[in-house]
Amino acid sequence: MPLYHVELDDTEIKLLLVAIRQVEHTFTIAEAQSAAGGEPLASDYEGVRESYRRLLHKLTTLDETNDPGKPYLVK
C-alpha cells in the first residue's frame, strides 16, 4: 500500500478524530441491533472496524512535541 504525506493542522486532526468516533458509535449501534434481531454481522465488518481503530491510533499518537500552530505531518 502506498504511503502519503499530508500536512494537517490541529483543527483538521480534531475533525478526523470526531468522524472516527462517530463511525465507532455507528458500529456499536449496528452491533446492538444485529444482536437484538438475532442477525449475524457482515463478514467484512471487523476488518473495516479495525482499519478505523488503526487510523485513530495513528492520529492520537502523533508527535505531541509539535509547536502550536505548526501542522502535523501524518505518515
C-alpha positions as CSV (number, residue, x, y, z in Angstrom):
1,M,0.0,0.0,0.0
2,P,1.5,3.4,-0.9
3,L,2.2,5.9,1.8
4,Y,1.1,9.5,1.5
5,H,2.4,12.5,3.4
6,V,-0.3,15.0,4.2
7,E,0.0,18.1,6.3
8,L,-2.9,18.6,8.7
9,D,-3.5,21.4,11.2
10,D,-4.9,20.8,14.7
11,T,-8.5,21.5,13.6
12,E,-8.3,19.0,10.7
13,I,-7.0,16.3,13.0
14,K,-9.7,17.0,15.5
15,L,-12.3,16.8,12.7
16,L,-10.9,13.4,11.7
17,L,-11.0,12.2,15.3
18,V,-14.6,13.2,15.7
19,A,-15.5,11.5,12.5
20,I,-13.8,8.3,13.5
21,R,-15.5,8.3,16.9
22,Q,-18.9,8.8,15.1
23,V,-18.2,5.8,12.9
24,E,-17.3,3.8,16.1
25,H,-20.6,4.8,17.6
26,T,-22.4,3.7,14.5
27,F,-20.6,0.3,14.6
28,T,-21.7,-0.1,18.3
29,I,-25.4,0.7,17.3
30,A,-25.2,-1.8,14.4
31,E,-23.8,-4.5,16.7
32,A,-26.6,-4.0,19.2
33,Q,-29.3,-4.0,16.6
34,S,-27.9,-7.2,15.0
35,A,-27.7,-8.9,18.3
36,A,-31.2,-7.8,19.2
37,G,-32.5,-9.1,15.9
38,G,-30.5,-12.4,16.1
39,E,-28.7,-11.5,12.8
40,P,-25.0,-12.0,12.2
41,L,-22.8,-9.1,11.3
42,A,-21.4,-8.8,7.8
43,S,-18.2,-10.9,7.3
44,D,-16.0,-7.9,6.5
45,Y,-17.3,-5.8,9.4
46,E,-14.4,-6.4,11.8
47,G,-11.8,-5.6,9.1
48,V,-13.4,-2.2,8.5
49,R,-13.7,-1.5,12.2
50,E,-10.0,-2.4,12.7
51,S,-9.0,0.0,9.9
52,Y,-10.7,2.8,11.7
53,R,-9.1,1.8,15.0
54,R,-5.6,1.8,13.4
55,L,-6.3,5.3,11.9
56,L,-7.5,6.5,15.3
57,H,-4.3,5.2,16.9
58,K,-2.1,6.9,14.3
59,L,-3.9,10.2,14.9
60,T,-3.8,10.1,18.6
61,T,-0.1,9.1,18.8
62,L,1.2,11.9,16.7
63,D,4.3,13.7,18.0
64,E,3.0,15.8,20.8
65,T,6.1,18.0,20.8
66,N,5.0,19.8,17.7
67,D,5.0,23.6,18.1
68,P,1.4,25.1,18.5
69,G,0.1,26.3,15.1
70,K,2.6,24.1,13.2
71,P,0.8,21.4,11.0
72,Y,1.2,17.8,11.8
73,L,2.9,15.6,9.3
74,V,0.8,12.4,9.1
75,K,2.7,9.5,7.6
